[in-house]
Amino acid sequence: YEVEKYNLPPFIHRRNRLLFDYCNLRIESYNLIYKAIENDNDSLKSQITDVTNKINKIVSELKTK
């Protein structure tokens, strides 16, 4: 990632990494929700829950840092 090339403090690199992961998980979450609604199907529910749990973990980490 471009930002990792800069000489920034380690906590900034970590925060940027968490934000990047958060954004990717949000995209994944919305795609799964869209598929579940589009197909009127509950089979993706466990995947949506897993991704949501990962998102919540990142949010918690961002709040404590």
Residue frames as a rotation matrix with the C-alpha (Angstrom) as fourth column:
TYR 1
0.574 0.819 0.000 0.00
0.819 -0.574 0.000 0.00
0.000 0.000 -1.000 0.00
GLU 2
0.246 -0.484 0.840 1.23
0.430 -0.722 -0.542 3.44
0.869 0.494 0.030 -0.88
VAL 3
0.705 0.103 0.702 0.92
-0.455 -0.694 0.559 4.86
0.544 -0.713 -0.442 2.63
GLU 4
0.935 -0.354 0.000 3.19
0.243 0.641 0.728 2.17
-0.258 -0.681 0.685 4.05
LYS 5
0.322 -0.847 0.423 6.09
0.801 0.006 -0.598 3.65
0.504 0.532 0.680 2.10
TYR 6
0.374 -0.118 0.920 6.01
-0.212 -0.977 -0.040 6.78
0.903 -0.180 -0.390 4.23
ASN 7
-0.602 -0.661 -0.448 8.08
0.385 0.251 -0.888 7.16
0.699 -0.707 0.103 7.36
LEU 8
0.120 0.743 0.658 5.23
-0.566 -0.493 0.661 7.34
0.816 -0.452 0.361 9.84
PRO 9
-0.493 -0.254 0.832 5.04
-0.862 0.268 -0.430 6.15
-0.114 -0.929 -0.351 13.43
PRO 10
-0.979 0.037 -0.199 4.12
-0.001 0.982 0.190 2.47
0.202 0.186 -0.961 13.80
PHE 11
-0.553 0.829 -0.086 0.76
0.361 0.145 -0.921 3.26
-0.751 -0.541 -0.380 15.43
ILE 12
-0.079 0.498 -0.864 -0.26
-0.715 -0.632 -0.299 5.23
-0.695 0.594 0.406 12.31
HIS 13
-0.670 -0.209 -0.712 0.64
-0.683 0.550 0.481 2.30
0.292 0.808 -0.511 10.08
ARG 14
-0.939 0.342 -0.045 -1.36
0.325 0.837 -0.441 -0.02
-0.113 -0.428 -0.897 12.33
ARG 15
-0.290 0.867 -0.405 -4.37
-0.010 -0.426 -0.905 2.30
-0.957 -0.258 0.133 12.33
ASN 16
-0.223 0.162 -0.961 -4.25
-0.926 -0.343 0.157 2.63
-0.304 0.925 0.227 8.54
ARG 17
-0.902 -0.150 -0.404 -4.10
-0.283 0.913 0.295 -1.14
0.325 0.381 -0.866 8.23
LEU 18
-0.734 0.677 -0.046 -7.12
0.429 0.411 -0.805 -1.54
-0.526 -0.611 -0.592 10.51
LEU 19
-0.109 0.698 -0.708 -9.05
-0.416 -0.679 -0.605 1.06
-0.903 0.228 0.364 8.51
PHE 20
-0.508 -0.149 -0.849 -8.16
-0.858 0.181 0.481 -0.66
0.082 0.972 -0.220 5.26
ASP 21
-0.971 0.143 -0.191 -9.32
0.160 0.984 -0.076 -4.01
0.177 -0.105 -0.979 6.65
TYR 22
-0.505 0.822 -0.261 -12.49
0.184 -0.193 -0.964 -2.38
-0.843 -0.535 -0.054 8.00
CYS 23
-0.164 0.428 -0.889 -13.36
-0.814 -0.568 -0.123 -0.95
-0.558 0.703 0.441 4.58
ASN 24
-0.699 -0.154 -0.699 -12.80
-0.600 0.658 0.455 -4.28
0.390 0.737 -0.552 2.84
LEU 25
-0.912 0.396 -0.111 -14.94
0.392 0.754 -0.527 -6.09
-0.124 -0.524 -0.843 5.39
ARG 26
-0.320 0.820 -0.475 -17.73
-0.208 -0.550 -0.809 -3.53
-0.924 -0.160 0.347 4.98
ILE 27
-0.304 0.155 -0.940 -17.68
-0.951 -0.104 0.290 -4.11
-0.052 0.982 0.179 1.22
GLU 28
-0.894 -0.068 -0.442 -17.77
-0.129 0.986 0.109 -7.87
0.428 0.154 -0.890 1.78
SER 29
-0.766 0.634 -0.110 -20.62
0.291 0.190 -0.938 -7.48
-0.574 -0.750 -0.330 4.26
TYR 30
-0.163 0.727 -0.667 -22.73
-0.597 -0.611 -0.520 -5.37
-0.786 0.313 0.534 1.91
ASN 31
-0.497 -0.060 -0.866 -22.11
-0.819 0.364 0.444 -7.78
0.288 0.930 -0.230 -0.97
LEU 32
-0.960 0.140 -0.243 -23.23
0.205 0.942 -0.265 -10.72
0.192 -0.304 -0.933 1.16
ILE 33
-0.521 0.810 -0.268 -26.32
0.107 -0.249 -0.962 -8.86
-0.847 -0.530 0.043 2.36
TYR 34
-0.247 0.389 -0.888 -27.15
-0.884 -0.465 0.042 -7.91
-0.396 0.795 0.459 -1.21
LYS 35
-0.733 -0.088 -0.674 -26.85
-0.459 0.795 0.396 -11.54
0.501 0.600 -0.623 -2.35
ALA 36
-0.906 0.403 -0.127 -28.97
0.370 0.613 -0.698 -12.74
-0.203 -0.679 -0.705 0.56
ILE 37
-0.276 0.834 -0.479 -31.73
-0.228 -0.540 -0.810 -10.24
-0.934 -0.114 0.339 -0.25
GLU 38
-0.353 0.077 -0.932 -31.50
-0.925 -0.175 0.336 -10.77
-0.137 0.982 0.133 -3.99
ASN 39
-0.698 0.002 -0.716 -31.87
-0.281 0.919 0.276 -14.53
0.659 0.394 -0.641 -3.64
ASP 40
0.272 0.799 0.537 -34.31
-0.845 -0.069 0.531 -14.35
0.461 -0.598 0.656 -0.70
ASN 41
0.457 -0.306 -0.835 -32.02
0.184 0.951 -0.248 -16.80
0.870 -0.041 0.491 1.02
ASP 42
0.860 -0.119 0.496 -30.85
-0.506 -0.322 0.800 -17.26
0.065 -0.939 -0.337 4.61
SER 43
0.839 -0.531 -0.122 -27.92
0.522 0.847 -0.097 -19.51
0.155 0.018 0.988 3.70
LEU 44
0.029 -0.866 0.500 -25.48
0.418 -0.443 -0.793 -16.58
0.908 0.232 0.349 3.86
LYS 45
0.808 0.430 0.403 -26.55
-0.137 -0.529 0.837 -15.60
0.573 -0.732 -0.369 7.37
SER 46
0.799 -0.549 -0.244 -23.58
0.499 0.382 0.778 -17.26
-0.334 -0.744 0.579 9.10
GLN 47
-0.098 -0.845 0.525 -21.11
0.968 -0.202 -0.146 -15.60
0.230 0.494 0.838 6.71
ILE 48
0.215 0.264 0.940 -22.74
0.156 -0.960 0.234 -12.22
0.964 0.096 -0.247 7.33
THR 49
0.987 0.161 0.021 -22.49
-0.007 -0.082 0.997 -12.81
0.162 -0.984 -0.080 11.08
ASP 50
0.437 -0.895 -0.088 -18.80
0.860 0.386 0.333 -13.76
-0.264 -0.221 0.939 10.80
VAL 51
-0.234 -0.511 0.827 -17.96
0.747 -0.639 -0.183 -10.66
0.622 0.575 0.531 8.80
THR 52
0.534 0.513 0.672 -19.96
-0.053 -0.773 0.632 -8.47
0.844 -0.373 -0.386 11.18
ASN 53
0.926 -0.245 -0.287 -18.04
0.348 0.258 0.901 -9.91
-0.147 -0.935 0.324 14.13
LYS 54
-0.010 -0.974 0.228 -14.74
1.000 -0.004 0.026 -9.10
-0.025 0.228 0.973 12.40
ILE 55
-0.042 0.086 0.995 -15.95
0.371 -0.924 0.095 -5.55
0.928 0.373 0.007 11.75
ASN 56
0.865 0.446 0.230 -16.96
-0.054 -0.372 0.927 -5.12
0.499 -0.814 -0.297 15.39
LYS 57
0.605 -0.726 -0.327 -13.56
0.750 0.382 0.540 -6.36
-0.267 -0.572 0.776 16.53
ILE 58
-0.303 -0.721 0.624 -11.78
0.868 -0.479 -0.132 -3.79
0.393 0.502 0.770 14.35
VAL 59
0.288 0.482 0.828 -14.06
0.071 -0.873 0.483 -1.01
0.955 -0.081 -0.285 15.59
SER 60
0.972 0.053 -0.230 -13.23
0.225 0.083 0.971 -1.98
0.070 -0.995 0.069 19.17
GLU 61
0.171 -0.984 -0.044 -9.52
0.964 0.157 0.215 -1.93
-0.205 -0.079 0.976 18.40
LEU 62
-0.259 -0.241 0.935 -9.79
0.610 -0.792 -0.035 1.48
0.749 0.561 0.352 16.78
LYS 63
0.652 0.593 0.473 -11.63
-0.006 -0.620 0.785 2.86
0.759 -0.514 -0.400 19.80
THR 64
0.910 -0.303 -0.284 -9.01
0.360 0.234 0.903 1.65
-0.207 -0.924 0.322 22.25
LYS 65
0.042 -0.964 0.262 -6.01
0.999 0.045 0.008 2.93
-0.019 0.261 0.965 20.33
